[in-house]
Amino acid sequence: AATPKLMPLSELGQRQAEILAALNEGPLVLTEGNRAAVILVDADYWDQIVQELRDLRDTLDAMDAYQAYRQSPDYVKSWQVVRETLVAAGLL
């Protein structure tokens, strides 16, 4: 990942075209005083981050389900029971 560039927040309006161009190179940190105030990212980069977070959550959910199964294998439900539950809830 690219190292974020720093720019004073006060320059946001004055350098809009430059800021948008800089987003193609990676995140941009807008500062206020000596601290980060806002972090701007390109929309495609944001979508990528969100998808990675979803994938990680799905992985953690799968790991949790596997651990629950290992602790209590007789609690496993058949696909038919799961499907009926999902249909009844309007999710399938």
C-alpha positions as semicolon CSV with decimal commas, in nm:
position;residue;x (nm);y (nm);z (nm)
1;A;0,000;0,000;0,000
2;A;0,113;0,349;-0,076
3;T;0,221;0,579;0,204
4;P;-0,051;0,844;0,252
5;K;0,036;1,199;0,149
6;L;-0,022;1,484;0,394
7;M;-0,194;1,812;0,310
8;P;-0,341;2,087;0,531
9;L;-0,722;2,071;0,546
10;S;-0,735;2,445;0,469
11;E;-0,608;2,368;0,117
12;L;-0,898;2,137;0,030
13;G;-1,096;2,398;-0,165
14;Q;-0,794;2,562;-0,327
15;R;-0,633;2,243;-0,460
16;Q;-0,933;2,025;-0,543
17;A;-0,803;1,903;-0,882
18;E;-0,464;1,817;-0,733
19;I;-0,628;1,633;-0,444
20;L;-0,846;1,425;-0,675
21;A;-0,542;1,338;-0,887
22;A;-0,344;1,242;-0,575
23;L;-0,613;0,991;-0,478
24;N;-0,511;0,779;-0,776
25;E;-0,179;0,721;-0,600
26;G;-0,330;0,618;-0,266
27;P;-0,490;0,762;0,048
28;L;-0,449;1,131;0,127
29;V;-0,439;1,256;0,486
30;L;-0,572;1,608;0,534
31;T;-0,427;1,767;0,843
32;E;-0,550;2,034;1,079
33;G;-0,272;2,174;1,288
34;N;-0,031;1,887;1,337
35;R;-0,283;1,605;1,343
36;A;-0,478;1,404;1,089
37;A;-0,828;1,545;1,044
38;V;-0,959;1,350;0,743
39;I;-0,839;1,060;0,532
40;L;-0,956;1,060;0,171
41;V;-0,949;0,749;-0,046
42;D;-1,048;0,676;-0,404
43;A;-1,395;0,516;-0,434
44;D;-1,254;0,197;-0,590
45;Y;-1,005;0,165;-0,303
46;W;-1,289;0,215;-0,053
47;D;-1,495;-0,057;-0,224
48;Q;-1,195;-0,290;-0,210
49;I;-1,150;-0,226;0,164
50;V;-1,520;-0,285;0,232
51;Q;-1,515;-0,611;0,033
52;E;-1,205;-0,729;0,221
53;L;-1,378;-0,654;0,553
54;R;-1,686;-0,850;0,442
55;D;-1,465;-1,142;0,339
56;L;-1,286;-1,132;0,674
57;R;-1,618;-1,126;0,863
58;D;-1,740;-1,422;0,658
59;T;-1,419;-1,608;0,737
60;L;-1,456;-1,536;1,109
61;D;-1,821;-1,647;1,100
62;A;-1,719;-1,971;0,930
63;M;-1,444;-2,028;1,187
64;D;-1,690;-1,963;1,471
65;A;-1,939;-2,207;1,319
66;Y;-1,669;-2,469;1,282
67;Q;-1,560;-2,425;1,644
68;A;-1,923;-2,451;1,758
69;Y;-1,957;-2,772;1,556
70;R;-1,640;-2,918;1,706
71;Q;-1,765;-2,845;2,057
72;S;-2,112;-2,987;1,991
73;P;-2,130;-3,192;1,669
74;D;-2,476;-3,326;1,751
75;Y;-2,619;-2,972;1,731
76;V;-2,570;-2,962;1,353
77;K;-2,894;-2,910;1,155
78;S;-2,968;-3,069;0,820
79;W;-2,982;-2,853;0,507
80;Q;-3,357;-2,918;0,487
81;V;-3,411;-2,769;0,836
82;V;-3,187;-2,471;0,757
83;R;-3,362;-2,414;0,424
84;E;-3,708;-2,428;0,581
85;T;-3,598;-2,176;0,845
86;L;-3,460;-1,940;0,580
87;V;-3,773;-1,971;0,365
88;A;-3,998;-1,905;0,667
89;A;-3,794;-1,593;0,744
90;G;-3,824;-1,474;0,384
91;L;-3,450;-1,496;0,329
92;L;-3,460;-1,760;0,059
